[in-house]
Amino acid sequence: MTIKIDYNKCCWKDGKCKSCSCSGKTKPVARCVDVCPVGALTSGKKIVVDLNTCINCGACVEACKHKALSMK
């Protein structure tokens, strides 16, 4: 299984959080990135999953309130 990202649903666009449900108080923070126990997700211009690092735990899928991440 691998993590898939539906960028049309993702609140992280052009390097910024576009939704209050994923942003921190002082700066935008992608919650899926924060919950990954191995640091396989990064947020730059968009959220990216390093498939070589990902352990398929599903923590990021559970954290995404927009249902933009899935395991396939």
Backbone torsions as a table, in degrees:
resi	resn	phi	psi	omega
1	MET	NA	148.5	175.8
2	THR	-134.8	158.7	177.6
3	ILE	-83.2	129.6	176.3
4	LYS	-113.9	143.0	178.6
5	ILE	-117.7	125.8	173.5
6	ASP	-92.6	99.2	-174.8
7	TYR	-67.2	-17.6	175.6
8	ASN	-72.0	-27.5	179.5
9	LYS	-94.6	-21.8	-173.8
10	CYS	-66.1	136.1	-179.7
11	CYS	-81.5	-10.1	-179.1
12	TRP	-92.9	108.5	-177.9
13	LYS	-134.1	135.2	178.5
14	ASP	52.5	38.3	175.3
15	GLY	81.4	10.8	-179.0
16	LYS	-138.4	150.8	173.7
17	CYS	-78.7	129.1	-179.1
18	LYS	-102.7	14.4	-176.1
19	SER	-143.5	138.5	178.0
20	CYS	-63.5	-26.0	-175.4
21	SER	-75.6	-8.4	177.6
22	CYS	-118.4	-0.3	-174.3
23	SER	-98.3	150.6	176.1
24	GLY	-86.9	178.1	-177.5
25	LYS	-75.0	-36.2	-175.9
26	THR	-101.4	-29.9	177.6
27	LYS	-153.4	154.2	179.5
28	PRO	-62.0	134.3	178.8
29	VAL	-136.5	127.0	177.2
30	ALA	-79.6	116.0	-175.5
31	ARG	-62.4	-35.1	178.9
32	CYS	-60.0	-37.2	178.4
33	VAL	-66.9	-41.0	-177.6
34	ASP	-65.1	-35.8	-174.1
35	VAL	-85.6	-12.1	-178.7
36	CYS	-65.2	118.2	-176.0
37	PRO	-71.4	-15.6	-177.7
38	VAL	-117.0	4.2	178.0
39	GLY	70.0	32.8	-177.5
40	ALA	-79.9	-14.2	179.5
41	LEU	-106.9	139.1	175.4
42	THR	-129.8	150.3	178.0
43	SER	-117.8	109.3	174.7
44	GLY	-118.3	-119.9	174.2
45	LYS	-65.9	-30.3	173.9
46	LYS	-147.8	168.7	176.8
47	ILE	-74.6	133.1	-179.4
48	VAL	-129.6	138.2	177.5
49	VAL	-105.9	126.4	173.6
50	ASP	-85.7	102.2	-175.8
51	LEU	-66.5	-20.6	177.0
52	ASN	-76.3	-24.4	-179.5
53	THR	-96.3	-32.0	-176.3
54	CYS	-57.4	134.3	178.7
55	ILE	-105.8	9.8	177.3
56	ASN	56.6	40.4	-179.8
57	CYS	-79.2	-23.4	178.7
58	GLY	85.4	3.8	-179.4
59	ALA	-60.7	-39.7	-179.7
60	CYS	-68.2	-36.6	178.7
61	VAL	-63.3	-44.6	179.0
62	GLU	-65.3	-35.3	-176.2
63	ALA	-76.0	-23.3	-175.0
64	CYS	-78.5	107.4	-179.2
65	LYS	-72.4	-14.6	-178.5
66	HIS	-95.0	-0.2	-178.9
67	LYS	54.8	38.6	179.5
68	ALA	-86.4	-16.7	179.5
69	LEU	-109.8	143.0	177.6
70	SER	-147.8	162.8	175.9
71	MET	-106.9	125.1	-178.5
72	LYS	-125.5	NA	NA
